[in-house]
Amino acid sequence: MRNRIFGAIGVVWGGAALVNWFREAGSHGSGAYAAGYSAGVIFGGLLFLVGGYYLLTGGGAKDN
């Protein structure tokens, strides 16, 4: 159950990062800010995918 809760949190936070990226397409600044923004988007996407896996499957944990 704990894995599914953390998965839901990951889906919400990762989804929010991706929605923000789609909403602000093209206004990323330059230099180090753009690199950090890109890293944040990649992290948000991974968080969304892994959170979705844990939300749907429970991470392979056995329910007792």
N, CA, C, O and CB atoms as a CASP TS submission, in Angstrom:
PFRMAT TS
TARGET T0000
AUTHOR 0000-0000-0000
METHOD Language model
MODEL 1
PARENT N/A
ATOM      1  N   MET     1       0.827  -1.197   0.000  1.00  0.00           N
ATOM      2  CA  MET     1       0.000   0.000   0.000  1.00  0.00           C
ATOM      3  C   MET     1       0.871   1.260   0.000  1.00  0.00           C
ATOM      4  O   MET     1       0.555   2.248  -0.663  1.00  0.00           O
ATOM      5  CB  MET     1      -0.941  -0.002   1.215  1.00  0.00           C
ATOM      6  N   ARG     2       1.965   1.208   0.751  1.00  0.00           N
ATOM      7  CA  ARG     2       2.860   2.363   0.821  1.00  0.00           C
ATOM      8  C   ARG     2       3.448   2.678  -0.548  1.00  0.00           C
ATOM      9  O   ARG     2       3.584   3.849  -0.905  1.00  0.00           O
ATOM     10  CB  ARG     2       3.986   2.109   1.833  1.00  0.00           C
ATOM     11  N   ASN     3       3.805   1.634  -1.333  1.00  0.00           N
ATOM     12  CA  ASN     3       4.352   1.856  -2.671  1.00  0.00           C
ATOM     13  C   ASN     3       3.347   2.561  -3.574  1.00  0.00           C
ATOM     14  O   ASN     3       3.722   3.418  -4.375  1.00  0.00           O
ATOM     15  CB  ASN     3       4.773   0.530  -3.297  1.00  0.00           C
ATOM     16  N   ARG     4       2.092   2.207  -3.448  1.00  0.00           N
ATOM     17  CA  ARG     4       1.059   2.846  -4.278  1.00  0.00           C
ATOM     18  C   ARG     4       0.845   4.302  -3.887  1.00  0.00           C
ATOM     19  O   ARG     4       0.590   5.145  -4.748  1.00  0.00           O
ATOM     20  CB  ARG     4      -0.262   2.082  -4.163  1.00  0.00           C
ATOM     21  N   ILE     5       0.947   4.601  -2.609  1.00  0.00           N
ATOM     22  CA  ILE     5       0.808   5.991  -2.165  1.00  0.00           C
ATOM     23  C   ILE     5       1.954   6.834  -2.688  1.00  0.00           C
ATOM     24  O   ILE     5       1.744   7.930  -3.209  1.00  0.00           O
ATOM     25  CB  ILE     5       0.751   6.070  -0.632  1.00  0.00           C
ATOM     26  N   PHE     6       3.192   6.310  -2.545  1.00  0.00           N
ATOM     27  CA  PHE     6       4.341   7.037  -3.075  1.00  0.00           C
ATOM     28  C   PHE     6       4.281   7.133  -4.592  1.00  0.00           C
ATOM     29  O   PHE     6       4.722   8.129  -5.166  1.00  0.00           O
ATOM     30  CB  PHE     6       5.640   6.363  -2.646  1.00  0.00           C
ATOM     31  N   GLY     7       3.745   6.116  -5.244  1.00  0.00           N
ATOM     32  CA  GLY     7       3.554   6.166  -6.691  1.00  0.00           C
ATOM     33  C   GLY     7       2.596   7.268  -7.093  1.00  0.00           C
ATOM     34  O   GLY     7       2.836   7.975  -8.072  1.00  0.00           O
ATOM     35  N   ALA     8       1.510   7.421  -6.347  1.00  0.00           N
ATOM     36  CA  ALA     8       0.551   8.493  -6.637  1.00  0.00           C
ATOM     37  C   ALA     8       1.190   9.866  -6.462  1.00  0.00           C
ATOM     38  O   ALA     8       0.943  10.777  -7.252  1.00  0.00           O
ATOM     39  CB  ALA     8      -0.681   8.369  -5.729  1.00  0.00           C
ATOM     40  N   ILE     9       2.007  10.010  -5.430  1.00  0.00           N
ATOM     41  CA  ILE     9       2.705  11.279  -5.215  1.00  0.00           C
ATOM     42  C   ILE     9       3.654  11.554  -6.376  1.00  0.00           C
ATOM     43  O   ILE     9       3.740  12.688  -6.848  1.00  0.00           O
ATOM     44  CB  ILE     9       3.480  11.260  -3.875  1.00  0.00           C
ATOM     45  N   GLY    10       4.363  10.532  -6.838  1.00  0.00           N
ATOM     46  CA  GLY    10       5.260  10.690  -7.976  1.00  0.00           C
ATOM     47  C   GLY    10       4.532  11.079  -9.241  1.00  0.00           C
ATOM     48  O   GLY    10       5.020  11.910 -10.006  1.00  0.00           O
ATOM     49  N   VAL    11       3.371  10.492  -9.473  1.00  0.00           N
ATOM     50  CA  VAL    11       2.583  10.836 -10.656  1.00  0.00           C
ATOM     51  C   VAL    11       2.121  12.288 -10.587  1.00  0.00           C
ATOM     52  O   VAL    11       2.172  13.000 -11.590  1.00  0.00           O
ATOM     53  CB  VAL    11       1.370   9.896 -10.792  1.00  0.00           C
ATOM     54  N   VAL    12       1.676  12.729  -9.428  1.00  0.00           N
ATOM     55  CA  VAL    12       1.197  14.108  -9.276  1.00  0.00           C
ATOM     56  C   VAL    12       2.337  15.100  -9.461  1.00  0.00           C
ATOM     57  O   VAL    12       2.195  16.057 -10.222  1.00  0.00           O
ATOM     58  CB  VAL    12       0.546  14.305  -7.898  1.00  0.00           C
ATOM     59  N   TRP    13       3.456  14.896  -8.787  1.00  0.00           N
ATOM     60  CA  TRP    13       4.583  15.836  -8.885  1.00  0.00           C
ATOM     61  C   TRP    13       5.214  15.799 -10.271  1.00  0.00           C
ATOM     62  O   TRP    13       5.496  16.847 -10.853  1.00  0.00           O
ATOM     63  CB  TRP    13       5.643  15.516  -7.821  1.00  0.00           C
ATOM     64  N   GLY    14       5.438  14.608 -10.801  1.00  0.00           N
ATOM     65  CA  GLY    14       6.001  14.496 -12.147  1.00  0.00           C
ATOM     66  C   GLY    14       5.077  15.071 -13.193  1.00  0.00           C
ATOM     67  O   GLY    14       5.525  15.739 -14.125  1.00  0.00           O
ATOM     68  N   GLY    15       3.786  14.817 -13.046  1.00  0.00           N
ATOM     69  CA  GLY    15       2.809  15.379 -13.975  1.00  0.00           C
ATOM     70  C   GLY    15       2.772  16.891 -13.910  1.00  0.00           C
ATOM     71  O   GLY    15       2.628  17.554 -14.937  1.00  0.00           O
ATOM     72  N   ALA    16       2.900  17.445 -12.712  1.00  0.00           N
ATOM     73  CA  ALA    16       2.919  18.907 -12.576  1.00  0.00           C
ATOM     74  C   ALA    16       4.142  19.507 -13.259  1.00  0.00           C
ATOM     75  O   ALA    16       4.045  20.563 -13.885  1.00  0.00           O
ATOM     76  CB  ALA    16       2.899  19.308 -11.094  1.00  0.00           C
ATOM     77  N   ALA    17       5.293  18.844 -13.145  1.00  0.00           N
ATOM     78  CA  ALA    17       6.506  19.328 -13.809  1.00  0.00           C
ATOM     79  C   ALA    17       6.342  19.288 -15.321  1.00  0.00           C
ATOM     80  O   ALA    17       6.770  20.210 -16.016  1.00  0.00           O
ATOM     81  CB  ALA    17       7.726  18.493 -13.385  1.00  0.00           C
ATOM     82  N   LEU    18       5.729  18.231 -15.836  1.00  0.00           N
ATOM     83  CA  LEU    18       5.530  18.124 -17.282  1.00  0.00           C
ATOM     84  C   LEU    18       4.502  19.118 -17.788  1.00  0.00           C
ATOM     85  O   LEU    18       4.676  19.687 -18.865  1.00  0.00           O
ATOM     86  CB  LEU    18       5.104  16.720 -17.650  1.00  0.00           C
ATOM     87  N   VAL    19       3.434  19.339 -17.035  1.00  0.00           N
ATOM     88  CA  VAL    19       2.428  20.328 -17.426  1.00  0.00           C
ATOM     89  C   VAL    19       3.050  21.719 -17.464  1.00  0.00           C
ATOM     90  O   VAL    19       2.771  22.499 -18.374  1.00  0.00           O
ATOM     91  CB  VAL    19       1.225  20.302 -16.453  1.00  0.00           C
ATOM     92  N   ASN    20       3.883  22.030 -16.489  1.00  0.00           N
ATOM     93  CA  ASN    20       4.571  23.321 -16.477  1.00  0.00           C
ATOM     94  C   ASN    20       5.470  23.467 -17.698  1.00  0.00           C
ATOM     95  O   ASN    20       5.554  24.549 -18.279  1.00  0.00           O
ATOM     96  CB  ASN    20       5.395  23.479 -15.193  1.00  0.00           C
ATOM     97  N   TRP    21       6.138  22.392 -18.088  1.00  0.00           N
ATOM     98  CA  TRP    21       7.009  22.417 -19.266  1.00  0.00           C
ATOM     99  C   TRP    21       6.200  22.669 -20.531  1.00  0.00           C
ATOM    100  O   TRP    21       6.610  23.461 -21.379  1.00  0.00           O
ATOM    101  CB  TRP    21       7.788  21.098 -19.392  1.00  0.00           C
ATOM    102  N   PHE    22       5.044  21.997 -20.670  1.00  0.00           N
ATOM    103  CA  PHE    22       4.199  22.211 -21.848  1.00  0.00           C
ATOM    104  C   PHE    22       3.597  23.615 -21.859  1.00  0.00           C
ATOM    105  O   PHE    22       3.436  24.223 -22.917  1.00  0.00           O
ATOM    106  CB  PHE    22       3.082  21.166 -21.896  1.00  0.00           C
ATOM    107  N   ARG    23       3.271  24.116 -20.684  1.00  0.00           N
ATOM    108  CA  ARG    23       2.638  25.431 -20.585  1.00  0.00           C
ATOM    109  C   ARG    23       3.602  26.549 -20.944  1.00  0.00           C
ATOM    110  O   ARG    23       3.191  27.550 -21.531  1.00  0.00           O
ATOM    111  CB  ARG    23       2.097  25.649 -19.183  1.00  0.00           C
ATOM    112  N   GLU    24       4.875  26.398 -20.604  1.00  0.00           N
ATOM    113  CA  GLU    24       5.863  27.445 -20.849  1.00  0.00           C
ATOM    114  C   GLU    24       6.832  27.055 -21.958  1.00  0.00           C
ATOM    115  O   GLU    24       8.038  27.256 -21.818  1.00  0.00           O
ATOM    116  CB  GLU    24       6.633  27.750 -19.572  1.00  0.00           C
ATOM    117  N   ALA    25       6.333  26.507 -23.046  1.00  0.00           N
ATOM    118  CA  ALA    25       7.193  26.070 -24.146  1.00  0.00           C
ATOM    119  C   ALA    25       7.916  27.261 -24.768  1.00  0.00           C
ATOM    120  O   ALA    25       7.287  28.211 -25.232  1.00  0.00           O
ATOM    121  CB  ALA    25       6.369  25.330 -25.215  1.00  0.00           C
ATOM    122  N   GLY    26       9.247  27.194 -24.769  1.00  0.00           N
ATOM    123  CA  GLY    26      10.040  28.210 -25.440  1.00  0.00           C
ATOM    124  C   GLY    26      10.614  29.294 -24.553  1.00  0.00           C
ATOM    125  O   GLY    26      11.485  30.033 -25.012  1.00  0.00           O
ATOM    126  N   SER    27      10.182  29.435 -23.321  1.00  0.00           N
ATOM    127  CA  SER    27      10.687  30.506 -22.463  1.00  0.00           C
ATOM    128  C   SER    27      11.579  29.935 -21.361  1.00  0.00           C
ATOM    129  O   SER    27      11.234  30.003 -20.181  1.00  0.00           O
ATOM    130  CB  SER    27       9.518  31.301 -21.846  1.00  0.00           C
ATOM    131  N   HIS    28      12.723  29.373 -21.746  1.00  0.00           N
ATOM    132  CA  HIS    28      13.597  28.701 -20.799  1.00  0.00           C
ATOM    133  C   HIS    28      14.819  29.519 -20.413  1.00  0.00           C
ATOM    134  O   HIS    28      15.616  29.059 -19.596  1.00  0.00           O
ATOM    135  CB  HIS    28      14.036  27.399 -21.364  1.00  0.00           C
ATOM    136  N   GLY    29      14.997  30.692 -20.958  1.00  0.00           N
ATOM    137  CA  GLY    29      16.185  31.474 -20.630  1.00  0.00           C
ATOM    138  C   GLY    29      17.385  30.961 -21.392  1.00  0.00           C
ATOM    139  O   GLY    29      17.247  30.377 -22.467  1.00  0.00           O
ATOM    140  N   SER    30      18.561  31.178 -20.838  1.00  0.00           N
ATOM    141  CA  SER    30      19.764  30.717 -21.518  1.00  0.00           C
ATOM    142  C   SER    30      20.802  30.280 -20.493  1.00  0.00           C
ATOM    143  O   SER    30      20.680  30.578 -19.304  1.00  0.00           O
ATOM    144  CB  SER    30      20.335  31.820 -22.431  1.00  0.00           C
ATOM    145  N   GLY    31      21.812  29.578 -20.961  1.00  0.00           N
ATOM    146  CA  GLY    31      22.921  29.176 -20.109  1.00  0.00           C
ATOM    147  C   GLY    31      22.560  28.151 -19.073  1.00  0.00           C
ATOM    148  O   GLY    31      21.878  27.168 -19.363  1.00  0.00           O
ATOM    149  N   ALA    32      23.017  28.381 -17.863  1.00  0.00           N
ATOM    150  CA  ALA    32      22.846  27.419 -16.780  1.00  0.00           C
ATOM    151  C   ALA    32      21.373  27.248 -16.409  1.00  0.00           C
ATOM    152  O   ALA    32      20.961  26.159 -16.010  1.00  0.00           O
ATOM    153  CB  ALA    32      23.646  27.857 -15.557  1.00  0.00           C
ATOM    154  N   TYR    33      20.579  28.304 -16.534  1.00  0.00           N
ATOM    155  CA  TYR    33      19.158  28.189 -16.208  1.00  0.00           C
ATOM    156  C   TYR    33      18.465  27.200 -17.152  1.00  0.00           C
ATOM    157  O   TYR    33      17.654  26.383 -16.717  1.00  0.00           O
ATOM    158  CB  TYR    33      18.474  29.572 -16.286  1.00  0.00           C
ATOM    159  N   ALA    34      18.788  27.278 -18.434  1.00  0.00           N
ATOM    160  CA  ALA    34      18.186  26.370 -19.410  1.00  0.00           C
ATOM    161  C   ALA    34      18.605  24.928 -19.140  1.00  0.00           C
ATOM    162  O   ALA    34      17.793  24.012 -19.276  1.00  0.00           O
ATOM    163  CB  ALA    34      18.582  26.777 -20.838  1.00  0.00           C
ATOM    164  N   ALA    35      19.864  24.721 -18.760  1.00  0.00           N
ATOM    165  CA  ALA    35      20.334  23.374 -18.448  1.00  0.00           C
ATOM    166  C   ALA    35      19.626  22.823 -17.219  1.00  0.00           C
ATOM    167  O   ALA    35      19.228  21.658 -17.205  1.00  0.00           O
ATOM    168  CB  ALA    35      21.848  23.372 -18.230  1.00  0.00           C
ATOM    169  N   GLY    36      19.468  23.631 -16.205  1.00  0.00           N
ATOM    170  CA  GLY    36      18.759  23.202 -15.005  1.00  0.00           C
ATOM    171  C   GLY    36      17.296  22.925 -15.274  1.00  0.00           C
ATOM    172  O   GLY    36      16.724  21.988 -14.717  1.00  0.00           O
ATOM    173  N   TYR    37      16.690  23.728 -16.120  1.00  0.00           N
ATOM    174  CA  TYR    37      15.288  23.538 -16.480  1.00  0.00           C
ATOM    175  C   TYR    37      15.119  22.215 -17.219  1.00  0.00           C
ATOM    176  O   TYR    37      14.169  21.473 -16.969  1.00  0.00           O
ATOM    177  CB  TYR    37      14.780  24.714 -17.346  1.00  0.00           C
ATOM    178  N   SER    38      16.048  21.924 -18.133  1.00  0.00           N
ATOM    179  CA  SER    38      15.987  20.669 -18.882  1.00  0.00           C
ATOM    180  C   SER    38      16.157  19.476 -17.946  1.00  0.00           C
ATOM    181  O   SER    38      15.451  18.477 -18.082  1.00  0.00           O
ATOM    182  CB  SER    38      17.064  20.642 -19.979  1.00  0.00           C
ATOM    183  N   ALA    39      17.077  19.574 -17.010  1.00  0.00           N
ATOM    184  CA  ALA    39      17.269  18.493 -16.046  1.00  0.00           C
ATOM    185  C   ALA    39      16.013  18.296 -15.200  1.00  0.00           C
ATOM    186  O   ALA    39      15.653  17.160 -14.889  1.00  0.00           O
ATOM    187  CB  ALA    39      18.480  18.786 -15.144  1.00  0.00           C
ATOM    188  N   GLY    40      15.347  19.377 -14.826  1.00  0.00           N
ATOM    189  CA  GLY    40      14.110  19.277 -14.062  1.00  0.00           C
ATOM    190  C   GLY    40      13.004  18.605 -14.845  1.00  0.00           C
ATOM    191  O   GLY    40      12.227  17.831 -14.286  1.00  0.00           O
ATOM    192  N   VAL    41      12.925  18.895 -16.139  1.00  0.00           N
ATOM    193  CA  VAL    41      11.905  18.269 -16.986  1.00  0.00           C
ATOM    194  C   VAL    41      12.177  16.775 -17.126  1.00  0.00           C
ATOM    195  O   VAL    41      11.249  15.968 -17.075  1.00  0.00           O
ATOM    196  CB  VAL    41      11.864  18.938 -18.380  1.00  0.00           C
ATOM    197  N   ILE    42      13.442  16.404 -17.302  1.00  0.00           N
ATOM    198  CA  ILE    42      13.796  14.992 -17.401  1.00  0.00           C
ATOM    199  C   ILE    42      13.465  14.275 -16.091  1.00  0.00           C
ATOM    200  O   ILE    42      12.905  13.179 -16.108  1.00  0.00           O
ATOM    201  CB  ILE    42      15.295  14.828 -17.745  1.00  0.00           C
ATOM    202  N   PHE    43      13.807  14.884 -14.964  1.00  0.00           N
ATOM    203  CA  PHE    43      13.491  14.295 -13.663  1.00  0.00           C
ATOM    204  C   PHE    43      11.981  14.167 -13.486  1.00  0.00           C
ATOM    205  O   PHE    43      11.502  13.150 -12.983  1.00  0.00           O
ATOM    206  CB  PHE    43      14.091  15.143 -12.525  1.00  0.00           C
ATOM    207  N   GLY    44      11.229  15.183 -13.894  1.00  0.00           N
ATOM    208  CA  GLY    44       9.770  15.121 -13.787  1.00  0.00           C
ATOM    209  C   GLY    44       9.186  13.993 -14.623  1.00  0.00           C
ATOM    210  O   GLY    44       8.260  13.308 -14.189  1.00  0.00           O
ATOM    211  N   GLY    45       9.727  13.800 -15.824  1.00  0.00           N
ATOM    212  CA  GLY    45       9.250  12.707 -16.671  1.00  0.00           C
ATOM    213  C   GLY    45       9.537  11.343 -16.071  1.00  0.00           C
ATOM    214  O   GLY    45       8.682  10.457 -16.087  1.00  0.00           O
ATOM    215  N   LEU    46      10.752  11.175 -15.539  1.00  0.00           N
ATOM    216  CA  LEU    46      11.091   9.914 -14.897  1.00  0.00           C
ATOM    217  C   LEU    46      10.242   9.679 -13.655  1.00  0.00           C
ATOM    218  O   LEU    46       9.800   8.558 -13.403  1.00  0.00           O
ATOM    219  CB  LEU    46      12.567   9.889 -14.535  1.00  0.00           C
ATOM    220  N   LEU    47      10.018  10.724 -12.888  1.00  0.00           N
ATOM    221  CA  LEU    47       9.181  10.615 -11.691  1.00  0.00           C
ATOM    222  C   LEU    47       7.765  10.201 -12.064  1.00  0.00           C
ATOM    223  O   LEU    47       7.149   9.389 -11.374  1.00  0.00           O
ATOM    224  CB  LEU    47       9.159  11.948 -10.922  1.00  0.00           C
ATOM    225  N   PHE    48       7.251  10.755 -13.150  1.00  0.00           N
ATOM    226  CA  PHE    48       5.909  10.420 -13.618  1.00  0.00           C
ATOM    227  C   PHE    48       5.836   8.950 -14.045  1.00  0.00           C
ATOM    228  O   PHE    48       4.895   8.243 -13.685  1.00  0.00           O
ATOM    229  CB  PHE    48       5.503  11.339 -14.789  1.00  0.00           C
ATOM    230  N   LEU    49       6.829   8.495 -14.810  1.00  0.00           N
ATOM    231  CA  LEU    49       6.811   7.116 -15.295  1.00  0.00           C
ATOM    232  C   LEU    49       6.978   6.101 -14.172  1.00  0.00           C
ATOM    233  O   LEU    49       6.223   5.132 -14.093  1.00  0.00           O
ATOM    234  CB  LEU    49       7.900   6.916 -16.323  1.00  0.00           C
ATOM    235  N   VAL    50       7.952   6.314 -13.312  1.00  0.00           N
ATOM    236  CA  VAL    50       8.185   5.369 -12.215  1.00  0.00           C
ATOM    237  C   VAL    50       7.029   5.416 -11.216  1.00  0.00           C
ATOM    238  O   VAL    50       6.621   4.382 -10.687  1.00  0.00           O
ATOM    239  CB  VAL    50       9.523   5.682 -11.502  1.00  0.00           C
ATOM    240  N   GLY    51       6.504   6.608 -10.960  1.00  0.00           N
ATOM    241  CA  GLY    51       5.347   6.716 -10.077  1.00  0.00           C
ATOM    242  C   GLY    51       4.141   5.989 -10.636  1.00  0.00           C
ATOM    243  O   GLY    51       3.397   5.349  -9.893  1.00  0.00           O
ATOM    244  N   GLY    52       3.941   6.084 -11.941  1.00  0.00           N
ATOM    245  CA  GLY    52       2.839   5.362 -12.575  1.00  0.00           C
ATOM    246  C   GLY    52       2.995   3.856 -12.469  1.00  0.00           C
ATOM    247  O   GLY    52       2.023   3.133 -12.253  1.00  0.00           O
ATOM    248  N   TYR    53       4.235   3.387 -12.623  1.00  0.00           N
ATOM    249  CA  TYR    53       4.502   1.950 -12.468  1.00  0.00           C
ATOM    250  C   TYR    53       4.152   1.490 -11.053  1.00  0.00           C
ATOM    251  O   TYR    53       3.464   0.485 -10.872  1.00  0.00           O
ATOM    252  CB  TYR    53       5.985   1.634 -12.781  1.00  0.00           C
ATOM    253  N   TYR    54       4.628   2.230 -10.058  1.00  0.00           N
ATOM    254  CA  TYR    54       4.359   1.837  -8.667  1.00  0.00           C
ATOM    255  C   TYR    54       2.879   2.012  -8.307  1.00  0.00           C
ATOM    256  O   TYR    54       2.348   1.267  -7.484  1.00  0.00           O
ATOM    257  CB  TYR    54       5.230   2.662  -7.707  1.00  0.00           C
ATOM    258  N   LEU    55       2.228   2.980  -8.914  1.00  0.00           N
ATOM    259  CA  LEU    55       0.803   3.177  -8.644  1.00  0.00           C
ATOM    260  C   LEU    55      -0.022   2.029  -9.203  1.00  0.00           C
ATOM    261  O   LEU    55      -0.961   1.565  -8.558  1.00  0.00           O
ATOM    262  CB  LEU    55       0.324   4.504  -9.237  1.00  0.00           C
ATOM    263  N   LEU    56       0.325   1.569 -10.399  1.00  0.00           N
ATOM    264  CA  LEU    56      -0.461   0.517 -11.045  1.00  0.00           C
ATOM    265  C   LEU    56      -0.130  -0.883 -10.546  1.00  0.00           C
ATOM    266  O   LEU    56      -1.022  -1.717 -10.392  1.00  0.00           O
ATOM    267  CB  LEU    56      -0.253   0.574 -12.526  1.00  0.00           C
ATOM    268  N   THR    57       1.158  -1.143 -10.293  1.00  0.00           N
ATOM    269  CA  THR    57       1.555  -2.506  -9.937  1.00  0.00           C
ATOM    270  C   THR    57       1.882  -2.689  -8.471  1.00  0.00           C
ATOM    271  O   THR    57       1.929  -3.823  -7.993  1.00  0.00           O
ATOM    272  CB  THR    57       2.731  -2.910 -10.745  1.00  0.00           C
ATOM    273  N   GLY    58       2.105  -1.627  -7.756  1.00  0.00           N
ATOM    274  CA  GLY    58       2.512  -1.745  -6.363  1.00  0.00           C
ATOM    275  C   GLY    58       3.982  -2.077  -6.225  1.00  0.00           C
ATOM    276  O   GLY    58       4.451  -2.364  -5.124  1.00  0.00           O
ATOM    277  N   GLY    59       4.718  -2.041  -7.329  1.00  0.00           N
ATOM    278  CA  GLY    59       6.151  -2.304  -7.285  1.00  0.00           C
ATOM    279  C   GLY    59       6.502  -3.771  -7.070  1.00  0.00           C
ATOM    280  O   GLY    59       7.619  -4.091  -6.664  1.00  0.00           O
ATOM    281  N   GLY    60       5.565  -4.649  -7.337  1.00  0.00           N
ATOM    282  CA  GLY    60       5.834  -6.080  -7.162  1.00  0.00           C
ATOM    283  C   GLY    60       5.741  -6.530  -5.721  1.00  0.00           C
ATOM    284  O   GLY    60       6.093  -7.670  -5.417  1.00  0.00           O
ATOM    285  N   ALA    61       5.280  -5.677  -4.826  1.00  0.00           N
ATOM    286  CA  ALA    61       5.162  -6.047  -3.412  1.00  0.00           C
ATOM    287  C   ALA    61       3.975  -6.987  -3.221  1.00  0.00           C
ATOM    288  O   ALA    61       2.937  -6.841  -3.867  1.00  0.00           O
ATOM    289  CB  ALA    61       5.003  -4.784  -2.521  1.00  0.00           C
ATOM    290  N   LYS    62       4.148  -7.941  -2.334  1.00  0.00           N
ATOM    291  CA  LYS    62       3.077  -8.884  -2.022  1.00  0.00           C
ATOM    292  C   LYS    62       2.191  -8.305  -0.936  1.00  0.00           C
ATOM    293  O   LYS    62       2.685  -7.812   0.078  1.00  0.00           O
ATOM    294  CB  LYS    62       3.651 -10.249  -1.585  1.00  0.00           C
ATOM    295  N   ASP    63       0.884  -8.363  -1.142  1.00  0.00           N
ATOM    296  CA  ASP    63      -0.069  -7.930  -0.106  1.00  0.00           C
ATOM    297  C   ASP    63      -0.328  -9.111   0.823  1.00  0.00           C
ATOM    298  O   ASP    63      -0.700 -10.196   0.377  1.00  0.00           O
ATOM    299  CB  ASP    63      -1.417  -7.405  -0.741  1.00  0.00           C
ATOM    300  N   ASN    64      -0.128  -8.886   2.110  1.00  0.00           N
ATOM    301  CA  ASN    64      -0.357  -9.969   3.085  1.00  0.00           C
ATOM    302  C   ASN    64      -1.727  -9.911   3.626  1.00  0.00           C
ATOM    303  O   ASN    64      -2.099 -10.740   4.457  1.00  0.00           O
ATOM    304  CB  ASN    64       0.629  -9.909   4.218  1.00  0.00           C
TER
END
